[in-house]
Amino acid sequence: MLENIIDPILTASKYFNDKILWGPWTMIFIAAAAVYFTWLSGFFQFRRPIYLYKNTFGKIFSKTKIAGGRMTPFQAVSTALAGTVGTGNIAGVAAALAAGGAGAIFWMWVMALLGMMLKTAEVTLAVHYRDVDKNGDLHGGPMYYIKKGLGWNFLVPIFCFGVFTNSFMGAALIQPHTVGRAFVKSTFTIYNDSVDPYIICATMALITGFVVIGGIKRIGQFCSRLVPVMSLVYIVGGVCVFIFKYDQIPVVFAQIISTAFRPEPVVGGAVGITVIKVIQEGMAKGMYSNEAGQGTAPMAHATAHTDHPFQQGVWGAFEVFVDTMLICTITAFAVLSTGVISSGQTGIDLVISAFEVVFPAEIAGVIIYFCILTFCLSTQIGFFVYYETSLVSIFGKKVMKYFKWAYLVPGIIFAGVGEGPRVDKLWAFATISAALCALPNLVAVFALSGTFKKLMMDYLSGKNEYATEKVDASKQYIKMARKENHGERID
């Protein structure tokens, strides 16, 4: 009876997702935003790469003293990366190759390089318009710059609903489900037997619960330790593939560039690929992977202890670079250089086959399944920040007493759902919620582009009129004055 109700809803959601929300116009809109902010910044990411490097990679190990309820800049970007680095970097890239060929990677790169300034703008605005409560804790994100920067309050519930459902479906449900099903299907197992998906998902829920109960500071500390380790394991594995297949480096990159404009059919994969299909696959998977324009990562960045909004904004560019230009490129090179793309496989199985060409099967399994587990776990934990921010911005802090633990439930309940059409439809529902985040966010970011430009020039010129500590202190003073004069409650 329940299936008869759920299945039509999932089918309708998949059609709505594929044909309406994520049609060509959505990707054109996001691509236009990425191009516009690259132009508005004076092509900053191409003109000042050394500046970006020195102010991101160069400051990873710097010590920063922070107050409670705040993260260091690196903890904030680690939490944001925890939400973005997920199955899209492995299975998503492999799916793009199988459906769109090698040329899809070229368009993924293009969207990442242009999207670096789009995410920089999102993060900069989120820090500038963030809120400071009576305890000095920070809250920010698109819902804050939509409300405070534009006064377009009608967009806030739409964005928050998108974040809530995206967190619930994409992170709390699908990420643990992916891990559970991956270990069930794997040939790599601990005792030559598959692992019960309910055990996997329950364990992930316990770890997530332990971390999030400690608040934003513990989430930041956890992510700043896990994200570098999991990324390094995958990057080192990928570098080994580069070393063993070094003679294929020029061949692979020539194939990616040439087929971006003159696609070739994938043996065992998609047939009759068009240029439009190549562009669509590359852009869609790239946007899904690095989330530039979606508006989620700025909620984590807004909690950072930073001297200026633009100073934190450049970490957004760093985030896109690491996610797509490093991790996604490793996946693509492994699949293309080893020739496994002709096997007819897709997703995680395709990447495992690629690593097995270089590593013994057991080692390849350890690398890929460790990365699947940690990528998905970090996404589940990182997205809790977005889940909480969306609820608190609408209902206030008290609501989290009742909804905090609800976040851990979906992954356990749906752990046993097998692969197939129903899971594909669940993914469609998750991407619908992603669109509900992206569209109002992009409208707001476009409308506030002048403010972003002003903040950027304020920092680069050294004036620092909009330094965060000065602005945050002013906001806190205004709140206290309102409370004393009008009896308003401070959330």
Secondary structure, 3 states (H helix, E strand, C coil): CHHHHHHHHHHHHHHHHHHHHCCHHHHHHHHHHHHHHHHHCCCHHHHCHHHHHHCCHHHCCCCCCCCCCCECHHHHHHHHHHHHCCHHHCHHHHHHHHHHCCHHHHHHHHHHHHHHHHHHHHHHHHHHCCEECCCCCEECCHHHHHHHHHCCCCHHHHHHHHHHHHHHHHHCCHHHHHHHHHHHHCCCCCCCCCCCHHHHHHHHHHHHHHHHCCHHHHHHHHHHHHHHHHHHHHHHHHHHHHHHCHHHHHHHHHHHHHHCCCCCCCCCCCCCCCHHHHHHHHHHHHHHHHCCCCCCHHHHHCCECCCCHHHHHHHHHHHHHHHHHHHHHHHHHHHHHHCHHHHCCCHHHHHHHHHHHHCCHHHHHHHHHHHHHHHHHHHHHHHHHHHHHHHHHHHCHHHHHHHCHHHHHHHHHCCCCCCCHHHHHHHHHHHHHHHHHHHHHHHHHHHCHHHHHHHHHHHHCCCCCCCHHHHHHHHHHHHHHHHHHHCCCCC
